[in-house]
């Protein structure tokens, strides 16, 4: 179906919904690389005007990636909740935007509507939003998940403690974990990106974190971010809390990652069977990022933000504890500078939350991007205002294994302090008991005889 709009006596035509979504998307280098972006700012505005008039029902009958060719499209269509969709089924994309920004779209209503939205609907409405709109809508959302603590409550921001090491040296990783804990980080997860995908190395690291969690009775969870098939190999040999996997928004993208829905289902069922959660049974951890489908030549001509949002349908199917958009990690070929990274992060966070996901953001960039820590400070603050579930805590903000720039333990302290945000409640109580923070949430000096230092290193 073609879509048209006229500006200053010039009629712009868009051949199908996929092209309309791409042309309406704010400028980013990945879409330029793919050849799908608007040729001018005026064409982008024309596409946004046309997109605003598209009925939401259209997204149920016109697929961006053909139903017959893609299991993600089939998942989206086959699991769509028609009953939940009924109250908003008469909306156009523009009307949905206006409603989302109004007072009727409160937290409870948005929670109930999450299964009514398809990823493409939410991608579409986000393309009509300014940054402040994305923040305002995301702020209303509350997505709460549980394993050994409670994540996602309003007024709280958790931190993934990311103690990566270039050689997976357990002593180096342990030192980084203790450093992070003493700064109040680690309530989202203690999560290690292993330097290799060796099952033996994963078992060693999982055992080490598990012993630390048990010894000090830390209300958090661990994850070694090995490939899902590696996790399946070791799941009966190590105390696995969460299963991790990078995912994308098309079947071909996931195939490039070596996964499909069947493998993810097998892993989900296997880790659920371990029953290691004490507060809940959200056991999956997914990471995504704009540009992954294009980098795998698996985008089917769709824009990268729409592909990203489709990945959230995969995540939603498995009720994860954590979803993380690693927004600036793929590089400037996809998000060129600080402005594009900030915009993409706010889109990802808002779209994921509307789809019912516990969204965190790795506020990050690669060293060859046109971005710096000032850009990341801005983004971190905006995400704190928007109610982001969690961020990363990397020693010194410089990941020595993955070679990119992220947020530090100090950055987490900053955003919690200036926005009056607190850790997960169970973890906060543990920090108080350990004498790491005061009743007001301030970090306390740590004496060298503190048991975390004295008993482990």
C-alpha positions, 0 to 999 in steps of 0.5 A: 500500500502506498502512502502520500502527503503533500508539502508546498505543492510537492507530493511525496509518495512512500511505496509501503509501510516499511519505507514510510517508517524508514523515511520518518525515522530521525537521521542516523548514520546506519540508515544512511549506510543502508540507503533507506533514510529520507533524502532531505529534512522535508521528506522526513517531515512529509513521512512523519505527517503521513505516518501520523495518519496510519491506523494502528490496525494497519500494522496487523495486516502489513508486515515490515518483514514478510510473515512467511519468511520470518519467525519474529514476524510470526511471533509478533502477529500470532501472540498479539493480544486482540482483547487488550488492543480493542480500547485503542484499535481505532487510533491512528499513530498520531492519535496514539502519540497524543494519547500517550502524552495525556493524563489518561495514559497512566502507569496502570493503563500502560501496563495493561496495554503492553501486550496490545502493542506490536513493535512496529506500532511503537516504533512508529509512534516514537518517530513522531516524538521529540526527546522530551516526549520519549522521556515523559512517556517512559517515565510513566511506565513501571516494569518490575521483575524479580529474581533475588531482589526487586528491580524496576520500581519507580524511584529506584535505579539499579546497576549492573556490576560489570567486572570484565577482565582481559584474561578472565583472571578470577582475582582481577574480577573479584577485585572489581566486584568488591570495588563495585559493591563498596560503591553500591553497585551490583543490584541489577546483576553481577555480570561478566562478559567472558574473554572466551566462550569456554565452558570451563572458564564460564563454570569457574567464573559462575562458581566464584560469583556464586560463592561470593553471593552466598558467603556475604548473603548478597541479594543479587544475581550472577550472570556470565554472558556466554552464548546461550548454547554454552549456558546449556552445556554447563547448566547442570554443572554450575549454579546458573542464575540467569541465561544471557543472549544477544538478540535481534529483530529478524530471524536472519539477525538471530541466525547470525548470532547462532540462535532462534526462538526454539533454542531460547525456549530450551534455555529458558525452560532449563534455567527455570527448572533450576529454581534458584530465584528467591523473589521471582522467576525472571531468569533471562538477560537479553542485550540488543542494539540498533544496527545489529540487523544491518551489520548482519545484512539481515535488515530486509530493507527496514530502518535500524530503529524498527529492527531494534524494536522488533527485537523486543518482541523476542525478549518479551516472549521470555519474561526476562529479568533484564533487557539492555540496549548497548546503545553506542557499542556497535559504532559510528557506522550506525550511530555517528555521534553523541546526538544520535546515540542520545536519541537512539537510547531514549527511543530504545528505553521508551519503546521497550518500556511500552512493550512491557520490558525491564529496560536498562541502557548501557550508556556507552560509545566506542573510541572512534565515535564522535562522542565523549563523556559529556555526551554520556553524562547528558544521556545518563541524566536524561535516562535517570529522569525517564525512569531507566531500570538500570545502567552499567557500572564499569571500573573507571568507566573504561571496559578493558576487555571490550574496549569501549567507554561506559558508565562507572560506579561513580556515575551511578552514585552521581545519578542516584544522588542528584535525582534522589534514586535508590538501589533495589530495596533488598540490596539497599537494606544489605548496603545499610547492614554492611555499613556501605551507605548511610540511612540517607543513601550517602556512601560511607568511608570503608575501613580496611577491616571491612569484611568484604575486603578482609575476607575475600581478597 
